[in-house]
Amino acid sequence: MPLRPILRGLVFLASLVVAVYLLRVGGLALDQAWIDHEVRGHGLMGELMFVGMGALVTAVGLPRQIVAFLGGYAFDWLQGTLLALLAATLGCALAFGYARLLGRALVAARFPGLVRRLDAFLDRQPFSMALLIRLLPVGHNLSTNLAAGVSRVRAWPFVAGSALGYLPQTLVFALAGSGVNLDPAWRMGSAVALFLASALLGLWLYQRYRQAAALEAEFEGEAGEDSTPPRGRGARP
């Protein structure tokens, strides 16, 4: 058995363990206290710290919605949305690239069904399909990024489609966490309405995709039947 894939898988697994340890035990926690101490009032350096930490924690599995909520808390809703979106996109690219470089064998063995489904789903239109996956209120961000990393999908359309698909929920949670002078009930009501709208849009696009796939399969079946050469008179069945 070749040693290189095994060593890559071990390095991949060990590095994830170390990253989680540093985040949870080493005091590198993205929470309200850290935001107050390291981000608020620190200008550009605080923004860079927020984006860097947000990218790191989303790359190892922290829900991107938490980063968006804290972005709204740290900044206003607009700046929080943009910075949290940048952090989530960088986290997506980090997890994708890391799995592609080091974790092919390990991730493929851990999520074989997910890798196969993503390959089939993303193969033809990776940008549109990645956008669709992110709009649907289902699935796990980290496992999707890792599985896509070991699939055949190209990096840039997957990451770009993910970024656009992240936008609605990022806006929703940044708005919910923002400290703007708005009535809390109005702010939360707007967040819920935006979340439902993005989920319904994702479901509608998914139904359109399923209908198009069914029509394509039916057309290919009919074309295959039409291309079958007719049997001559007296030909055996």
C-alpha positions in Angstrom: 0.0 0.0 0.0 1.5 3.4 -0.9 2.6 5.4 2.1 2.0 8.9 0.7 -1.8 8.9 0.9 -1.7 7.5 4.4 0.8 10.2 5.5 -1.3 12.9 4.0 -4.4 11.7 5.7 -2.6 11.5 9.1 -1.2 15.1 8.6 -4.7 16.3 7.6 -6.4 14.7 10.6 -3.7 15.8 13.1 -3.7 19.4 11.8 -7.5 19.6 12.3 -7.2 18.3 15.8 -4.5 20.9 16.6 -6.6 23.7 15.1 -9.6 22.8 17.1 -7.5 22.5 20.3 -6.0 25.9 19.8 -9.5 27.4 19.2 -11.2 25.8 22.1 -8.5 25.3 24.7 -5.9 27.8 23.8 -8.1 30.8 24.3 -8.6 31.6 20.6 -12.4 31.8 20.9 -14.6 33.9 18.6 -17.2 35.2 21.0 -18.6 38.5 22.4 -15.8 39.0 24.9 -13.1 38.5 22.2 -15.0 40.9 19.9 -15.1 43.6 22.7 -11.4 43.1 23.5 -9.8 42.6 20.1 -12.1 44.0 17.4 -14.3 46.9 18.5 -12.4 50.3 18.5 -9.3 48.8 16.8 -10.0 50.2 13.3 -8.5 48.3 10.3 -6.5 46.0 12.6 -9.7 44.9 14.3 -11.4 44.3 11.0 -8.5 42.2 9.8 -8.5 40.2 13.1 -12.2 39.6 12.7 -11.9 38.4 9.1 -8.8 36.2 9.9 -10.4 34.6 12.9 -13.7 34.2 11.2 -12.1 32.4 8.2 -10.2 30.1 10.6 -13.1 29.1 12.7 -15.4 28.5 9.8 -12.7 26.5 8.1 -12.7 24.0 11.0 -16.5 23.9 11.5 -17.9 26.8 13.4 -21.2 27.8 11.9 -20.8 30.8 9.6 -24.1 32.2 11.0 -22.3 32.8 14.3 -19.6 34.7 12.6 -22.2 36.8 10.8 -24.1 37.5 14.0 -20.9 38.6 15.7 -20.0 40.7 12.7 -23.3 42.6 13.1 -22.6 43.0 16.8 -19.0 44.3 16.2 -19.9 46.6 13.3 -23.0 47.9 11.7 -25.2 45.5 9.7 -23.7 46.4 6.3 -20.0 46.3 7.3 -20.7 43.2 9.4 -22.3 41.5 6.5 -19.4 42.3 4.1 -16.7 41.3 6.6 -18.5 38.1 7.7 -19.1 37.1 4.1 -15.4 37.6 3.3 -14.5 35.5 6.4 -16.9 32.7 5.4 -15.7 32.7 1.8 -12.1 32.5 2.9 -13.0 29.7 5.3 -14.7 27.8 2.5 -11.6 28.2 0.3 -9.3 27.0 3.1 -11.3 23.9 3.9 -11.7 23.1 0.2 -8.0 23.6 -0.6 -6.9 21.7 2.5 -9.0 18.7 1.6 -7.8 18.8 -2.0 -4.2 18.9 -1.0 -4.0 16.6 2.0 -7.3 14.9 2.7 -8.5 13.1 -0.4 -8.3 9.6 0.9 -9.5 10.4 4.4 -12.5 12.6 3.4 -13.5 10.2 0.6 -13.6 7.4 3.1 -15.4 9.4 5.8 -18.1 10.9 3.4 -18.3 8.5 0.4 -22.0 9.1 -0.3 -21.7 12.9 0.0 -18.7 13.0 -2.3 -20.5 11.0 -4.9 -23.7 13.1 -4.7 -21.7 16.4 -4.9 -19.7 15.1 -7.9 -23.0 14.3 -9.7 -24.7 17.6 -8.5 -21.8 20.0 -9.2 -20.2 18.4 -12.3 -22.0 20.4 -15.1 -22.7 23.8 -13.5 -20.5 24.1 -10.4 -21.2 27.8 -9.8 -25.0 27.5 -10.1 -25.2 24.3 -8.1 -22.9 25.6 -5.3 -25.2 28.7 -5.1 -28.2 26.4 -4.8 -26.6 24.3 -2.1 -25.8 27.4 0.0 -29.3 28.8 -0.4 -31.0 25.7 0.9 -31.3 25.7 4.8 -29.9 22.1 5.0 -26.5 20.5 5.1 -23.3 21.1 7.0 -20.9 23.8 5.7 -17.7 22.0 6.7 -18.6 18.6 5.4 -19.8 20.1 2.1 -16.5 22.1 1.7 -14.4 19.0 2.5 -16.4 16.7 0.2 -16.2 19.2 -2.6 -12.5 19.5 -2.1 -12.0 15.8 -2.8 -14.5 15.7 -5.7 -13.8 16.7 -9.3 -15.3 20.1 -9.1 -13.2 23.1 -10.0 -12.3 25.4 -7.1 -13.1 28.9 -8.3 -16.8 28.3 -9.4 -17.5 26.3 -6.2 -16.1 29.1 -4.0 -17.7 31.9 -6.0 -21.1 30.2 -6.0 -20.8 29.5 -2.3 -19.9 33.2 -1.6 -23.0 34.4 -3.4 -25.1 31.7 -1.7 -23.8 32.7 1.7 -25.0 36.3 1.2 -28.7 36.0 2.3 -28.1 34.2 5.5 -25.0 36.4 6.3 -27.2 39.4 5.9 -29.9 37.9 8.1 -27.6 37.1 11.0 -25.6 40.3 10.8 -28.9 42.2 10.9 -30.0 40.2 13.9 -26.7 40.9 15.7 -26.3 44.5 14.7 -26.4 47.3 17.2 -28.1 49.8 14.9 -30.8 52.0 16.4 -33.7 50.0 15.2 -36.6 48.4 17.1 -35.5 44.9 18.1 -38.8 43.4 17.0 -38.5 45.0 13.6 -34.9 43.9 13.3 -35.7 40.3 14.2 -38.8 40.3 12.1 -36.8 41.5 9.1 -34.1 38.8 9.8 -36.8 36.0 9.9 -38.4 37.3 6.7 -35.1 37.4 4.8 -34.2 33.9 6.0 -37.5 32.5 4.9 -37.2 34.3 1.5 -33.7 32.9 0.9 -34.9 29.4 1.9 -37.9 29.6 -0.4 -35.7 30.8 -3.3 -33.4 27.9 -2.7 -36.3 25.4 -2.7 -37.7 26.9 -5.9 -34.4 26.7 -7.7 -34.0 23.1 -6.5 -37.4 22.2 -7.9 -36.4 23.9 -11.2 -33.2 21.9 -11.2 -35.0 18.6 -10.6 -37.5 19.3 -13.4 -34.7 20.2 -15.8 -32.9 17.0 -14.9 -36.0 14.9 -15.4 -36.7 16.5 -18.8 -33.1 15.9 -19.8 -33.2 12.3 -18.8 -36.5 11.8 -20.7 -35.1 13.5 -23.8 -31.9 11.3 -23.7 -34.1 8.2 -23.3 -36.2 9.1 -26.3 -33.1 10.0 -28.4 -31.6 6.6 -27.5 -34.8 4.9 -28.7 -34.9 6.9 -31.9 -31.2 6.0 -32.6 -31.9 2.2 -32.3 -31.7 0.8 -35.9 -35.0 -0.8 -37.0 -35.0 -4.5 -37.3 -35.3 -5.9 -40.8 -38.2 -8.1 -41.9 -37.5 -11.6 -40.6 -34.9 -10.4 -38.1 -34.8 -12.3 -34.9 -36.1 -10.5 -31.8 
